[in-house]
Amino acid sequence: MEIGVTSFVETKPDIETGIVISHAQRIREVIEEIVLADRVGLDVFGIGEHHREDYAASSPAVVLSAAAPLTKRIRLTSAVTVLSSADPVRVFQDFATLDGISDGRAEIIAGRGSFIESFPLFGYDLHDYEELFNENIELLLKLRESEKVIWRGGHRPAIHNLGVYPRPVQDSLPIWIGSGGTQESAVRAGLLGLPLILAIIGGSPTHFAPLVQLYKKAAAHAGHDVSRLRVGSHSIGFIAEDTELAADTFFPSTQAGMNKLGKERGWAYYDRSSFDAARRFEGALYVGDPETVAQKIIHLRKHVGITRFMMYVPLSTMPHELVMRAIELLGTEVAPRVREEIAKWEAETE
């Protein structure tokens, strides 16, 4: 059972002061968060690609490369790489470079993203959204398989037996499929035999169990070894020494972030009752003291089949020291508790 963190490197206004920190400062802060995550024994840290004023990480590979020499064992991944509007050759080169700097700890989570700013920015048509992703994931996998590539598609120039460098340290650079929870993306990941990470950010996490089974069924149909497949979750959360303290601390920034997105997407107003409902045991918010959060993660492993849990903190701007403390508690108290319980459970069920 892997435990880690995801960040979108937020730069939204502070809810109390209205101050917006610079992109440069927030990038430096998230590097400190990655270093801490490594020091407290977490398994993975993911940076999400965005092209908006309120997120600072348009290039996850660059941010992760800055953290790589400062860390020893933590895996470093995008969360996600917006593959529909990216050049797969450049994506592969960037993460192969990260793999070299980190001595074999790079990963890619490829997804279509929940924002569309990258399409006009890089000159792509939203009507090609699905076709671009399918074509680009196919090319990305070919780049992983061989040093020289022959390729022809509909949206980028052909490649005529050209080498792509540098090559990664790992024999096979890990590539995951990131999904918002659609059946189509789960089936796609299964047919490709790629690990799947689900954005479980609303409703009841146990409702994702049939999707995981569909993913495994598709993988088995395509001839892949289902026992080797990994399934992860990207879930919003926050940890403090006391559950009510965690909730009271995390709610204001979460409300601000949810309502900012809600205005863009037509969501209902997010209030404290919505927040409290989501942090109940069967809800999608992993907010509380270490034991509360650990038990929810254990439940997710047992009833959904998640083998990698990644906590997304913060959802909006929070003081850096609070984020650091949450990461410390995740690594020193939550992760050991989860690993111990899951190890016992697996031993009993074998």
LOSEVO-761580 format. One record per residue (C-alpha): residue number from 1; residue in three letters; x, y, z. Coordinates in steps of 0.05 Angstrom, whole numbers. Layout:
// LOSEVO-761580
REC num residu   east  north     up
REC NUM    ALA      X      Y      Z
...
// end
This chain:
// LOSEVO-761580
REC num residu   east  north     up
REC   1    MET      0      0      0
REC   2    GLU     31     65    -23
REC   3    ILE     16    132     10
REC   4    GLY     32    199    -21
REC   5    VAL     13    271    -36
REC   6    THR    -12    309    -96
REC   7    SER     -8    384   -105
REC   8    PHE    -31    432   -159
REC   9    VAL     15    485   -130
REC  10    GLU    -42    533   -116
REC  11    THR    -34    609   -116
REC  12    LYS   -105    631    -99
REC  13    PRO   -116    691    -52
REC  14    ASP   -107    679     22
REC  15    ILE   -177    674     51
REC  16    GLU   -161    721    109
REC  17    THR   -113    772     79
REC  18    GLY   -130    768      5
REC  19    ILE    -55    765    -10
REC  20    VAL    -34    723    -69
REC  21    ILE     36    696    -64
REC  22    SER     80    695   -126
REC  23    HIS     85    634   -170
REC  24    ALA    159    632   -154
REC  25    GLN    148    629    -79
REC  26    ARG     95    575    -84
REC  27    ILE    140    533   -128
REC  28    ARG    196    539    -76
REC  29    GLU    146    519    -22
REC  30    VAL    123    457    -58
REC  31    ILE    195    435    -67
REC  32    GLU    202    439      9
REC  33    GLU    138    397     15
REC  34    ILE    167    344    -30
REC  35    VAL    232    342     10
REC  36    LEU    192    334     75
REC  37    ALA    148    279     44
REC  38    ASP    211    241     27
REC  39    ARG    240    251     96
REC  40    VAL    178    225    132
REC  41    GLY    175    162     90
REC  42    LEU    119    176     40
REC  43    ASP    121    137    -25
REC  44    VAL    102    186    -79
REC  45    PHE     91    260    -93
REC  46    GLY     51    284   -153
REC  47    ILE     47    352   -186
REC  48    GLY    -12    370   -230
REC  49    GLU     -3    407   -296
REC  50    HIS    -45    470   -303
REC  51    HIS    -42    532   -346
REC  52    ARG    -81    581   -303
REC  53    GLU    -63    642   -261
REC  54    ASP    -84    607   -197
REC  55    TYR    -38    547   -206
REC  56    ALA     38    554   -211
REC  57    ALA     60    487   -241
REC  58    SER     52    488   -316
REC  59    SER    112    441   -321
REC  60    PRO    110    386   -268
REC  61    ALA    174    353   -294
REC  62    VAL    214    417   -281
REC  63    VAL    188    425   -210
REC  64    LEU    199    352   -195
REC  65    SER    269    355   -224
REC  66    ALA    286    412   -176
REC  67    ALA    265    367   -118
REC  68    ALA    298    304   -144
REC  69    PRO    370    316   -120
REC  70    LEU    343    337    -52
REC  71    THR    306    271    -41
REC  72    LYS    327    199    -36
REC  73    ARG    271    149    -45
REC  74    ILE    204    182    -59
REC  75    ARG    174    171   -128
REC  76    LEU    161    234   -169
REC  77    THR    102    238   -216
REC  78    SER     57    284   -255
REC  79    ALA    -15    286   -230
REC  80    VAL    -34    293   -286
REC  81    THR      2    307   -351
REC  82    VAL    -51    336   -397
REC  83    LEU    -33    290   -454
REC  84    SER    -86    312   -504
REC  85    SER    -52    379   -512
REC  86    ALA     20    357   -504
REC  87    ASP     73    330   -551
REC  88    PRO     85    258   -528
REC  89    VAL    158    261   -551
REC  90    ARG    171    321   -507
REC  91    VAL    133    290   -449
REC  92    PHE    175    228   -454
REC  93    GLN    240    267   -458
REC  94    ASP    222    310   -398
REC  95    PHE    205    251   -354
REC  96    ALA    264    210   -378
REC  97    THR    307    269   -357
REC  98    LEU    273    270   -289
REC  99    ASP    285    195   -285
REC 100    GLY    359    207   -295
REC 101    ILE    364    262   -244
REC 102    SER    325    221   -192
REC 103    ASP    361    156   -209
REC 104    GLY    299    119   -231
REC 105    ARG    242    150   -190
REC 106    ALA    201    184   -245
REC 107    GLU    130    168   -266
REC 108    ILE     77    197   -311
REC 109    ILE      3    200   -297
REC 110    ALA    -28    215   -364
REC 111    GLY    -98    245   -366
REC 112    ARG   -143    291   -404
REC 113    GLY   -148    341   -347
REC 114    SER   -208    377   -320
REC 115    PHE   -189    446   -349
REC 116    ILE   -185    466   -422
REC 117    GLU   -137    526   -421
REC 118    SER    -81    485   -452
REC 119    PHE   -120    473   -517
REC 120    PRO   -122    545   -543
REC 121    LEU    -53    558   -512
REC 122    PHE    -20    504   -553
REC 123    GLY    -64    509   -614
REC 124    TYR   -108    447   -607
REC 125    ASP   -182    441   -623
REC 126    LEU   -227    417   -567
REC 127    HIS   -267    378   -618
REC 128    ASP   -206    332   -623
REC 129    TYR   -203    322   -547
REC 130    GLU   -215    246   -547
REC 131    GLU   -178    231   -611
REC 132    LEU   -116    270   -588
REC 133    PHE   -112    231   -523
REC 134    ASN   -119    163   -556
REC 135    GLU    -66    180   -608
REC 136    ASN    -18    210   -558
REC 137    ILE    -21    154   -507
REC 138    GLU     -7    105   -564
REC 139    LEU     55    144   -584
REC 140    LEU     78    153   -513
REC 141    LEU     76     78   -502
REC 142    LYS    115     67   -566
REC 143    LEU    168    116   -542
REC 144    ARG    174     76   -478
REC 145    GLU    181     10   -515
REC 146    SER    238     26   -562
REC 147    GLU    294     76   -573
REC 148    LYS    277     87   -645
REC 149    VAL    206     99   -667
REC 150    ILE    166     96   -731
REC 151    TRP    101    134   -724
REC 152    ARG     45    165   -764
REC 153    GLY    -17    196   -736
REC 154    GLY    -68    249   -752
REC 155    HIS    -47    307   -707
REC 156    ARG     29    312   -708
REC 157    PRO     85    302   -759
REC 158    ALA    105    231   -773
REC 159    ILE    168    201   -742
REC 160    HIS    211    162   -790
REC 161    ASN    256    114   -750
REC 162    LEU    285    168   -705
REC 163    GLY    316    159   -637
REC 164    VAL    286    194   -576
REC 165    TYR    334    213   -520
REC 166    PRO    352    210   -464
REC 167    ARG    329    141   -446
REC 168    PRO    303    131   -375
REC 169    VAL    340     95   -320
REC 170    GLN    281     49   -308
REC 171    ASP    273     -7   -359
REC 172    SER    200     14   -367
REC 173    LEU    182     85   -346
REC 174    PRO    117     77   -306
REC 175    ILE     57    108   -342
REC 176    TRP    -10    111   -306
REC 177    ILE    -78    131   -333
REC 178    GLY   -112    186   -293
REC 179    SER   -188    183   -293
REC 180    GLY   -244    226   -266
REC 181    GLY   -285    163   -258
REC 182    THR   -314    147   -327
REC 183    GLN   -324     76   -351
REC 184    GLU   -290     94   -417
REC 185    SER   -225    114   -383
REC 186    ALA   -225     53   -337
REC 187    VAL   -235      7   -396
REC 188    ARG   -181     43   -436
REC 189    ALA   -131     34   -379
REC 190    GLY   -150    -39   -371
REC 191    LEU   -143    -55   -445
REC 192    LEU    -75    -22   -446
REC 193    GLY    -54    -58   -382
REC 194    LEU    -34      7   -349
REC 195    PRO    -43     25   -275
REC 196    LEU   -103     69   -261
REC 197    ILE   -111    128   -214
REC 198    LEU   -181    153   -199
REC 199    ALA   -199    224   -177
REC 200    ILE   -245    205   -119
REC 201    ILE   -266    275    -97
REC 202    GLY   -341    269    -87
REC 203    GLY   -396    221    -68
REC 204    SER   -380    156    -33
REC 205    PRO   -313    125    -50
REC 206    THR   -342     55    -47
REC 207    HIS   -384     72   -108
REC 208    PHE   -319     67   -147
REC 209    ALA   -312     -7   -133
REC 210    PRO   -352    -29   -195
REC 211    LEU   -308     16   -237
REC 212    VAL   -245    -19   -210
REC 213    GLN   -277    -86   -226
REC 214    LEU   -293    -62   -297
REC 215    TYR   -221    -40   -305
REC 216    LYS   -195   -108   -284
REC 217    LYS   -245   -144   -328
REC 218    ALA   -222   -103   -388
REC 219    ALA   -149   -119   -371
REC 220    ALA   -163   -193   -365
REC 221    HIS   -200   -191   -432
REC 222    ALA   -138   -161   -464
REC 223    GLY    -94   -215   -435
REC 224    HIS    -60   -175   -381
REC 225    ASP    -40   -203   -313
REC 226    VAL    -93   -173   -267
REC 227    SER    -53   -190   -205
REC 228    ARG      1   -141   -226
REC 229    LEU    -46    -82   -238
REC 230    ARG    -46    -23   -189
REC 231    VAL   -103     24   -174
REC 232    GLY    -94     91   -140
REC 233    SER   -137    147   -114
REC 234    HIS   -128    222   -115
REC 235    SER   -170    246    -56
REC 236    ILE   -177    313    -20
REC 237    GLY   -154    313     52
REC 238    PHE   -122    346    111
REC 239    ILE    -94    321    177
REC 240    ALA    -85    355    245
REC 241    GLU    -76    329    316
REC 242    ASP   -151    333    329
REC 243    THR   -208    319    281
REC 244    GLU   -248    381    295
REC 245    LEU   -186    424    290
REC 246    ALA   -171    392    222
REC 247    ALA   -241    406    198
REC 248    ASP   -243    478    224
REC 249    THR   -175    492    194
REC 250    PHE   -188    461    126
REC 251    PHE   -259    484    113
REC 252    PRO   -248    558     97
REC 253    SER   -197    546     42
REC 254    THR   -237    486     16
REC 255    GLN   -300    527     12
REC 256    ALA   -264    583    -24
REC 257    GLY   -233    535    -74
REC 258    MET   -297    497    -87
REC 259    ASN   -339    559    -96
REC 260    LYS   -288    590   -144
REC 261    LEU   -292    529   -188
REC 262    GLY   -367    525   -176
REC 263    LYS   -377    594   -207
REC 264    GLU   -340    570   -270
REC 265    ARG   -377    504   -275
REC 266    GLY   -446    519   -248
REC 267    TRP   -441    479   -184
REC 268    ALA   -485    490   -123
REC 269    TYR   -458    535    -68
REC 270    TYR   -410    496    -23
REC 271    ASP   -425    507     51
REC 272    ARG   -405    476    118
REC 273    SER   -460    424    115
REC 274    SER   -433    400     47
REC 275    PHE   -364    396     76
REC 276    ASP   -385    359    139
REC 277    ALA   -425    309     99
REC 278    ALA   -364    295     55
REC 279    ARG   -319    282    115
REC 280    ARG   -363    228    145
REC 281    PHE   -334    158    144
REC 282    GLU   -367    141     77
REC 283    GLY   -351    209     47
REC 284    ALA   -296    229     -1
REC 285    LEU   -260    280     44
REC 286    TYR   -202    251     84
REC 287    VAL   -202    303    138
REC 288    GLY   -188    289    212
REC 289    ASP   -137    265    262
REC 290    PRO    -87    211    240
REC 291    GLU   -129    152    264
REC 292    THR   -192    177    230
REC 293    VAL   -156    187    164
REC 294    ALA   -119    121    169
REC 295    GLN   -184     82    180
REC 296    LYS   -216    115    119
REC 297    ILE   -156     96     76
REC 298    ILE   -158     25    102
REC 299    HIS   -232     22     85
REC 300    LEU   -216     46     15
REC 301    ARG   -164     -8      6
REC 302    LYS   -209    -64     31
REC 303    HIS   -274    -44     -4
REC 304    VAL   -251    -11    -69
REC 305    GLY   -183    -44    -82
REC 306    ILE   -140     19    -79
REC 307    THR    -66      3    -73
REC 308    ARG    -40     75    -76
REC 309    PHE    -71    132    -38
REC 310    MET    -51    203    -56
REC 311    MET    -77    260    -12
REC 312    TYR    -90    325    -48
REC 313    VAL    -73    382      0
REC 314    PRO    -88    439     -1
REC 315    LEU   -149    448    -45
REC 316    SER   -139    523    -43
REC 317    THR    -86    568    -12
REC 318    MET    -67    550     59
REC 319    PRO     -8    572    101
REC 320    HIS     53    532     81
REC 321    GLU     68    511    153
REC 322    LEU     -1    478    159
REC 323    VAL      9    440     95
REC 324    MET     77    417    119
REC 325    ARG     48    393    185
REC 326    ALA     -7    354    149
REC 327    ILE     46    320    105
REC 328    GLU     88    304    167
REC 329    LEU     28    271    202
REC 330    LEU     11    232    138
REC 331    GLY     81    204    135
REC 332    THR     96    192    209
REC 333    GLU     28    170    236
REC 334    VAL    -22    154    181
REC 335    ALA     22    115    132
REC 336    PRO     52     67    184
REC 337    ARG    -17     53    213
REC 338    VAL    -46     39    144
REC 339    ARG     12     -6    123
REC 340    GLU      9    -46    187
REC 341    GLU    -66    -58    184
REC 342    ILE    -65    -75    110
REC 343    ALA     -7   -124    119
REC 344    LYS    -46   -160    173
REC 345    TRP   -109   -161    131
REC 346    GLU    -73   -188     71
REC 347    ALA    -40   -243    113
REC 348    GLU   -107   -264    140
REC 349    THR   -141   -266     72
REC 350    GLU    -86   -306     36
// end
